[in-house]
Amino acid sequence: MTMLTRWKILVLLCGGFVTGTEAAGTKTVQLELHLVVTQPPPCTVGGASVEFGDVLTTKVGDVSQTKPVGYSLNCDGRASDYLKLQIQGTTTTISGEQVLQTSVQGLGIRIQQAGNKQLVPVGITDWLNFTLSGSNGPELEAVPVKEPTTQLAGGDFNASATLVVDYQ
């Protein structure tokens, strides 16, 4: 075989390799990740209750009827001091504010911060951010409130809510 023939065969073989290959394409692959992130609960809440005793219907909404919401927080093992608090319960709107609904039509319980009297809205969307100091959460108060046009009759009333604490 002559040198020229060898070159022709080599060129033909190389041409066959080049024409017999395709450029590598790209393919999109969906990747699903399943993660479980564990974090200790920030706190356990206990003892949240308020007793109003006898309240004159004419004193509903009066500052003299304000009672502290006694609750305790046990926050051992928390990952952060930056927490948030939520009051979950059935709501009613009285004087434009979302308050806790009671068993008496037109009567609600306003939950507020003790120092500045700022409303703590009841529901599942609003949170009150706070920084835990020791084992004390924000001081809360409860005040019975009614619409100005509502005439209340004497009798018992009750309401219930869930106090939730979580990380900010």
C-alpha positions as CSV (number, residue, x, y, z in Angstrom):
1,M,0.0,0.0,0.0
2,T,1.4,3.3,-1.0
3,M,1.6,6.3,1.2
4,L,-1.0,8.1,-0.8
5,T,-3.5,5.3,-0.4
6,R,-2.9,5.2,3.4
7,W,-3.7,8.9,3.5
8,K,-6.9,8.5,1.6
9,I,-8.0,5.7,3.9
10,L,-7.1,7.7,7.0
11,V,-9.1,10.7,5.7
12,L,-12.1,8.5,4.9
13,L,-12.0,7.0,8.4
14,C,-11.7,10.3,10.1
15,G,-14.5,11.7,7.9
16,G,-16.7,8.7,9.0
17,F,-16.0,9.4,12.6
18,V,-16.9,13.0,12.3
19,T,-20.1,12.5,10.3
20,G,-21.1,9.6,12.5
21,T,-21.2,11.6,15.7
22,E,-23.7,14.1,17.0
23,A,-23.2,17.1,19.2
24,A,-24.1,16.4,22.8
25,G,-27.5,18.0,23.7
26,T,-28.8,19.3,26.9
27,K,-31.6,17.8,28.9
28,T,-33.5,19.4,31.8
29,V,-34.1,17.1,34.7
30,Q,-36.5,18.0,37.5
31,L,-34.9,17.4,40.9
32,E,-37.2,16.8,43.9
33,L,-35.8,17.3,47.4
34,H,-37.6,16.2,50.5
35,L,-36.2,17.8,53.6
36,V,-37.2,17.5,57.2
37,V,-36.0,20.5,59.3
38,T,-36.4,19.9,63.0
39,Q,-36.4,22.6,65.6
40,P,-37.5,22.5,69.2
41,P,-40.7,24.3,70.0
42,P,-39.9,27.7,71.4
43,C,-42.2,27.5,74.5
44,T,-45.0,25.7,76.1
45,V,-47.9,28.0,77.3
46,G,-49.9,27.3,80.4
47,G,-52.5,28.6,82.7
48,A,-53.9,31.4,80.4
49,S,-57.2,32.4,82.0
50,V,-59.2,35.4,83.1
51,E,-62.0,35.7,85.5
52,F,-64.1,38.9,85.3
53,G,-66.4,38.2,88.2
54,D,-69.5,40.4,88.4
55,V,-69.5,43.2,85.8
56,L,-72.2,45.8,85.6
57,T,-73.6,46.1,82.1
58,T,-73.0,49.8,82.3
59,K,-69.3,49.2,83.1
60,V,-68.5,47.1,80.1
61,G,-65.6,48.7,78.3
62,D,-64.6,50.7,81.4
63,V,-60.9,50.7,82.4
64,S,-61.9,49.4,85.8
65,Q,-62.9,46.1,84.2
66,T,-59.4,45.4,82.8
67,K,-58.0,42.1,84.1
68,P,-54.5,40.6,83.6
69,V,-54.3,37.6,81.4
70,G,-52.4,35.2,83.6
71,Y,-50.3,32.8,81.6
72,S,-46.9,31.1,81.9
73,L,-44.2,30.4,79.4
74,N,-41.7,27.6,79.7
75,C,-39.0,28.3,77.1
76,D,-36.2,25.9,78.0
77,G,-34.1,24.8,75.0
78,R,-35.3,27.5,72.7
79,A,-33.2,28.3,69.7
80,S,-33.8,32.1,69.9
81,D,-35.2,34.8,72.2
82,Y,-37.0,36.4,69.2
83,L,-40.5,35.0,69.4
84,K,-44.0,35.9,68.3
85,L,-47.4,35.5,70.0
86,Q,-50.8,34.9,68.5
87,I,-54.3,34.7,69.9
88,Q,-56.4,32.3,67.9
89,G,-60.2,32.3,68.4
90,T,-63.5,33.2,67.0
91,T,-63.6,37.0,66.3
92,T,-66.2,39.7,66.2
93,T,-65.7,43.3,65.2
94,I,-66.6,45.9,67.9
95,S,-65.9,49.6,67.3
96,G,-63.7,48.6,64.3
97,E,-61.5,46.2,66.2
98,Q,-61.1,42.5,65.9
99,V,-61.8,41.1,69.3
100,L,-62.6,37.7,70.9
101,Q,-66.2,36.8,70.5
102,T,-68.1,35.7,73.6
103,S,-71.3,33.6,74.1
104,V,-73.3,36.9,74.3
105,Q,-74.3,38.6,71.1
106,G,-72.7,42.1,70.9
107,L,-70.2,41.4,73.7
108,G,-66.5,40.8,73.0
109,I,-63.1,40.6,74.9
110,R,-60.4,43.0,73.8
111,I,-56.9,41.6,74.3
112,Q,-54.3,44.3,74.7
113,Q,-50.7,44.8,75.8
114,A,-50.5,45.9,79.5
115,G,-48.2,48.8,79.1
116,N,-49.3,50.7,76.0
117,K,-52.9,49.3,75.8
118,Q,-52.2,48.4,72.1
119,L,-54.7,45.9,70.7
120,V,-53.5,42.3,70.2
121,P,-55.7,41.3,67.3
122,V,-57.4,37.9,67.5
123,G,-57.2,35.6,64.5
124,I,-54.8,33.5,62.5
125,T,-53.0,36.1,60.5
126,D,-51.7,38.7,63.0
127,W,-48.7,38.1,65.3
128,L,-47.2,40.2,68.1
129,N,-43.4,40.0,67.9
130,F,-41.5,40.1,71.2
131,T,-38.1,39.4,72.7
132,L,-38.2,37.0,75.6
133,S,-36.7,38.4,78.8
134,G,-36.1,35.7,81.3
135,S,-39.2,33.6,81.1
136,N,-41.6,36.4,80.7
137,G,-43.6,37.0,77.6
138,P,-45.6,40.2,76.9
139,E,-48.0,41.2,79.7
140,L,-51.5,41.0,78.3
141,E,-54.8,42.3,79.6
142,A,-58.4,41.5,78.8
143,V,-61.3,44.0,78.7
144,P,-65.0,43.2,78.0
145,V,-66.2,45.5,75.2
146,K,-69.5,46.1,73.4
147,E,-70.9,48.1,70.6
148,P,-72.1,51.5,71.9
149,T,-75.7,50.7,70.7
150,T,-75.8,47.2,72.2
151,Q,-78.1,46.8,75.3
152,L,-76.8,43.9,77.4
153,A,-79.0,41.8,79.7
154,G,-77.5,40.4,82.9
155,G,-76.1,36.8,82.7
156,D,-73.0,34.7,82.4
157,F,-70.7,34.9,79.4
158,N,-67.7,33.0,78.3
159,A,-65.1,33.0,75.5
160,S,-62.2,30.8,74.6
161,A,-59.0,31.3,72.6
162,T,-55.7,29.6,72.0
163,L,-52.4,31.4,72.8
164,V,-49.7,30.3,70.3
165,V,-46.0,31.2,70.6
166,D,-43.5,30.6,67.8
167,Y,-40.2,31.8,66.4
168,Q,-40.1,35.1,64.5
